[in-house]
Amino acid sequence: MRRIVCLVMVCVSIFNCFCMSAGAVDIAASENGAFVVMRASGSFNMSVGAYERTAANTTFPLAARETVHIRANYAPEDASMDFGLIDPDGIFHYINVTTGTIDVTIEVPENGNYTLAIRNNSGNTVKVSGFVNY
């Protein structure tokens, strides 16, 4: 009986060596029939000085017509803030918010590496925290 149990345990151990881990992705069909895969998401937490623009320190590659979802809160809530993306040509594509909360999806116009950026249009430092999915 002991030999059979040992043999079964050895077989299970060998089998486990050949197993691979799996991951999940979110796949959706676009208007033109191509499949779009949601690649990554991340959180951010930053302070943006008065009348300054702050950009993330990493870029992410996107194809034309892909989307980026930005969801964040900031304080003080009455500050005027611009949330958006800096495209490969250095142009800031943004949406202005004055309510303390943003939940928006931005579609990129062309292929390239994009950077998340936030601009503070108020005279006070603003603390921002949120998530970006691309």
SULBELCOR-V227382 format. One record per pair of residues at least 24 apart in sequence whose ideal C-beta (glycine too) atoms are under 10 Angstrom apart, sorted by the first residue. I is the first residue (numbers start at 1). J is the second residue. D is the distance in Angstrom with one decimal. If there is no record, write none. Layout:
i:I j:J d:D
i:I j:J d:D
This chain:
i:26 j:133 d:9.1
i:28 j:67 d:9.9
i:30 j:65 d:6.7
i:30 j:66 d:8.7
i:30 j:67 d:9.5
i:31 j:65 d:8.2
i:32 j:65 d:8.0
i:34 j:63 d:9.0
i:34 j:65 d:8.8
i:36 j:63 d:8.5
i:36 j:65 d:8.4
i:36 j:66 d:6.4
i:36 j:67 d:8.1
i:37 j:66 d:9.6
i:38 j:66 d:9.6
i:38 j:67 d:9.2
i:38 j:69 d:9.0
i:38 j:133 d:6.5
i:38 j:134 d:7.8
i:39 j:66 d:9.0
i:39 j:133 d:8.9
i:39 j:134 d:6.3
i:40 j:132 d:8.9
i:40 j:133 d:7.5
i:40 j:134 d:6.1
i:41 j:69 d:8.4
i:41 j:71 d:10.0
i:41 j:131 d:6.2
i:41 j:132 d:6.7
i:41 j:133 d:4.2
i:41 j:134 d:7.4
i:42 j:116 d:9.0
i:42 j:130 d:9.9
i:42 j:131 d:7.1
i:42 j:132 d:5.9
i:42 j:133 d:8.2
i:42 j:134 d:8.7
i:43 j:71 d:9.9
i:43 j:72 d:9.4
i:43 j:129 d:7.4
i:43 j:130 d:7.0
i:43 j:131 d:5.2
i:43 j:132 d:7.9
i:44 j:70 d:9.3
i:44 j:72 d:7.6
i:44 j:116 d:7.0
i:44 j:118 d:8.6
i:44 j:128 d:7.3
i:44 j:129 d:6.9
i:44 j:130 d:6.1
i:44 j:131 d:7.5
i:44 j:132 d:6.6
i:45 j:72 d:9.6
i:45 j:127 d:8.0
i:45 j:128 d:7.4
i:45 j:129 d:4.4
i:45 j:130 d:8.2
i:46 j:72 d:9.9
i:46 j:74 d:9.7
i:46 j:116 d:10.0
i:46 j:118 d:7.2
i:46 j:126 d:9.2
i:46 j:127 d:7.7
i:46 j:128 d:5.5
i:46 j:129 d:7.8
i:46 j:130 d:9.6
i:47 j:74 d:9.8
i:47 j:120 d:9.2
i:47 j:125 d:5.6
i:47 j:126 d:7.1
i:47 j:127 d:5.3
i:47 j:128 d:7.4
i:48 j:74 d:8.2
i:48 j:79 d:8.9
i:48 j:81 d:7.5
i:48 j:82 d:9.9
i:48 j:117 d:9.7
i:48 j:118 d:5.4
i:48 j:119 d:7.4
i:48 j:120 d:4.1
i:48 j:121 d:9.9
i:48 j:122 d:9.3
i:48 j:124 d:9.8
i:48 j:125 d:6.9
i:48 j:126 d:5.1
i:48 j:127 d:8.1
i:48 j:128 d:6.2
i:49 j:120 d:6.6
i:49 j:124 d:9.0
i:49 j:125 d:5.3
i:49 j:126 d:8.4
i:50 j:79 d:9.3
i:50 j:120 d:6.2
i:50 j:121 d:9.2
i:50 j:122 d:6.5
i:50 j:123 d:4.9
i:50 j:124 d:5.8
i:50 j:125 d:6.0
i:50 j:126 d:8.3
i:51 j:119 d:8.5
i:51 j:120 d:6.4
i:51 j:121 d:7.0
i:51 j:122 d:7.6
i:51 j:123 d:7.0
i:51 j:124 d:9.8
i:52 j:118 d:9.2
i:52 j:119 d:7.3
i:52 j:120 d:5.7
i:52 j:121 d:9.8
i:52 j:125 d:8.7
i:52 j:126 d:9.5
i:53 j:82 d:7.8
i:53 j:84 d:9.9
i:53 j:86 d:9.0
i:53 j:92 d:7.3
i:53 j:94 d:9.4
i:53 j:117 d:5.9
i:53 j:118 d:7.0
i:53 j:119 d:4.1
i:53 j:120 d:7.5
i:53 j:121 d:9.7
i:54 j:116 d:9.4
i:54 j:117 d:6.8
i:54 j:118 d:5.4
i:54 j:119 d:7.8
i:54 j:120 d:7.9
i:54 j:126 d:9.7
i:54 j:128 d:8.4
i:55 j:85 d:9.6
i:55 j:86 d:6.1
i:55 j:92 d:8.9
i:55 j:115 d:5.0
i:55 j:116 d:7.0
i:55 j:117 d:4.3
i:55 j:118 d:8.0
i:55 j:119 d:9.5
i:56 j:85 d:9.7
i:56 j:86 d:9.2
i:56 j:114 d:9.7
i:56 j:115 d:5.6
i:56 j:116 d:4.3
i:56 j:117 d:7.2
i:56 j:118 d:8.9
i:56 j:132 d:8.2
i:57 j:115 d:8.6
i:57 j:116 d:9.8
i:58 j:113 d:9.5
i:58 j:115 d:7.6
i:58 j:116 d:8.6
i:59 j:85 d:9.7
i:59 j:86 d:8.5
i:59 j:88 d:8.8
i:59 j:112 d:8.8
i:59 j:113 d:4.0
i:59 j:114 d:6.2
i:59 j:115 d:4.9
i:59 j:116 d:8.9
i:60 j:85 d:9.3
i:60 j:113 d:6.8
i:60 j:114 d:6.0
i:60 j:115 d:8.0
i:60 j:116 d:8.3
i:60 j:132 d:8.8
i:60 j:134 d:5.3
i:61 j:88 d:9.8
i:61 j:111 d:8.0
i:61 j:112 d:7.3
i:61 j:113 d:5.3
i:61 j:114 d:7.9
i:61 j:134 d:9.2
i:62 j:87 d:9.4
i:62 j:88 d:9.7
i:62 j:107 d:9.5
i:62 j:108 d:4.9
i:62 j:109 d:10.0
i:62 j:110 d:8.8
i:62 j:111 d:7.1
i:62 j:112 d:6.9
i:62 j:113 d:7.7
i:62 j:114 d:5.4
i:62 j:134 d:6.5
i:63 j:108 d:7.9
i:63 j:110 d:8.7
i:63 j:111 d:5.2
i:63 j:112 d:8.9
i:64 j:107 d:8.9
i:64 j:108 d:6.6
i:64 j:109 d:6.4
i:64 j:110 d:5.1
i:64 j:111 d:5.3
i:64 j:112 d:8.7
i:65 j:107 d:6.0
i:65 j:108 d:7.2
i:65 j:109 d:8.0
i:65 j:110 d:9.2
i:65 j:111 d:9.6
i:66 j:106 d:9.8
i:66 j:107 d:7.2
i:66 j:108 d:5.7
i:66 j:111 d:8.9
i:66 j:114 d:9.2
i:66 j:134 d:7.3
i:67 j:104 d:10.0
i:67 j:105 d:5.0
i:67 j:106 d:6.6
i:67 j:107 d:5.0
i:67 j:108 d:7.4
i:67 j:133 d:8.7
i:67 j:134 d:7.7
i:68 j:93 d:9.9
i:68 j:104 d:9.1
i:68 j:105 d:7.0
i:68 j:106 d:5.1
i:68 j:107 d:8.1
i:68 j:108 d:6.9
i:68 j:114 d:7.1
i:68 j:116 d:7.7
i:68 j:132 d:6.4
i:68 j:133 d:7.1
i:68 j:134 d:4.5
i:69 j:103 d:8.0
i:69 j:104 d:7.4
i:69 j:105 d:4.8
i:69 j:106 d:8.0
i:69 j:131 d:8.0
i:69 j:132 d:7.0
i:69 j:133 d:4.4
i:69 j:134 d:7.6
i:70 j:95 d:8.3
i:70 j:97 d:9.8
i:70 j:102 d:6.0
i:70 j:103 d:7.7
i:70 j:104 d:5.6
i:70 j:105 d:7.8
i:70 j:106 d:7.0
i:70 j:116 d:7.3
i:70 j:118 d:9.2
i:70 j:130 d:6.7
i:70 j:131 d:7.7
i:70 j:132 d:5.3
i:70 j:133 d:8.2
i:70 j:134 d:9.4
i:71 j:101 d:8.4
i:71 j:102 d:6.8
i:71 j:103 d:4.7
i:71 j:104 d:8.0
i:71 j:105 d:9.5
i:71 j:130 d:5.4
i:71 j:131 d:5.1
i:71 j:132 d:7.8
i:71 j:133 d:8.1
i:72 j:97 d:8.8
i:72 j:100 d:9.5
i:72 j:101 d:7.4
i:72 j:102 d:5.2
i:72 j:103 d:8.1
i:72 j:104 d:9.4
i:72 j:116 d:10.0
i:72 j:118 d:8.2
i:72 j:128 d:5.7
i:72 j:129 d:6.4
i:72 j:130 d:2.5
i:72 j:131 d:7.2
i:72 j:132 d:8.3
i:73 j:99 d:9.8
i:73 j:100 d:6.2
i:73 j:101 d:5.3
i:73 j:102 d:8.0
i:73 j:103 d:9.7
i:73 j:127 d:9.2
i:73 j:128 d:7.5
i:73 j:129 d:6.2
i:73 j:130 d:6.4
i:74 j:99 d:9.5
i:74 j:100 d:5.8
i:74 j:101 d:7.8
i:74 j:102 d:8.0
i:74 j:118 d:8.3
i:74 j:120 d:8.9
i:74 j:126 d:5.2
i:74 j:127 d:6.4
i:74 j:128 d:4.3
i:74 j:129 d:7.6
i:74 j:130 d:8.1
i:75 j:100 d:6.7
i:75 j:124 d:9.7
i:75 j:126 d:6.9
i:75 j:127 d:5.5
i:75 j:128 d:8.4
i:75 j:129 d:9.2
i:76 j:100 d:7.6
i:76 j:122 d:7.8
i:76 j:124 d:6.2
i:76 j:125 d:9.3
i:76 j:126 d:6.7
i:76 j:127 d:8.7
i:77 j:101 d:7.9
i:77 j:126 d:9.4
i:78 j:122 d:7.8
i:78 j:124 d:9.3
i:79 j:120 d:6.5
i:79 j:121 d:7.4
i:79 j:122 d:4.0
i:79 j:123 d:8.8
i:79 j:124 d:6.4
i:79 j:125 d:9.3
i:79 j:126 d:4.8
i:79 j:127 d:9.9
i:79 j:128 d:9.5
i:80 j:119 d:9.2
i:80 j:120 d:8.0
i:80 j:121 d:4.0
i:80 j:122 d:5.6
i:80 j:126 d:9.5
i:81 j:118 d:6.3
i:81 j:119 d:6.9
i:81 j:120 d:6.0
i:81 j:121 d:6.7
i:81 j:122 d:7.7
i:81 j:126 d:6.4
i:81 j:128 d:7.4
i:82 j:117 d:8.1
i:82 j:118 d:7.0
i:82 j:119 d:4.0
i:82 j:120 d:8.2
i:82 j:121 d:6.6
i:83 j:116 d:8.2
i:83 j:117 d:7.9
i:83 j:118 d:5.6
i:83 j:119 d:8.2
i:83 j:128 d:8.5
i:83 j:130 d:8.6
i:83 j:132 d:9.5
i:84 j:114 d:9.5
i:84 j:115 d:9.7
i:84 j:116 d:8.0
i:84 j:117 d:6.0
i:84 j:118 d:8.0
i:84 j:119 d:8.1
i:85 j:114 d:4.5
i:85 j:115 d:6.7
i:85 j:116 d:6.3
i:85 j:117 d:6.7
i:85 j:132 d:9.4
i:85 j:134 d:9.2
i:86 j:113 d:9.4
i:86 j:114 d:6.6
i:86 j:115 d:4.4
i:86 j:116 d:8.0
i:86 j:117 d:5.0
i:87 j:112 d:6.2
i:87 j:113 d:8.7
i:87 j:114 d:6.0
i:87 j:115 d:8.6
i:88 j:112 d:3.4
i:88 j:113 d:5.8
i:88 j:114 d:7.4
i:88 j:115 d:9.4
i:90 j:115 d:9.6
i:92 j:117 d:5.9
i:92 j:119 d:7.2
i:93 j:117 d:9.2
i:94 j:118 d:8.6
i:94 j:119 d:6.7
i:96 j:121 d:7.6
i:97 j:121 d:9.9
i:98 j:122 d:9.3
i:100 j:126 d:9.5
i:101 j:130 d:9.1
i:102 j:128 d:9.2
i:102 j:130 d:7.4
i:103 j:130 d:9.0
i:103 j:131 d:9.8
i:105 j:133 d:8.8
i:106 j:132 d:10.0
i:106 j:134 d:9.6
i:108 j:134 d:9.1
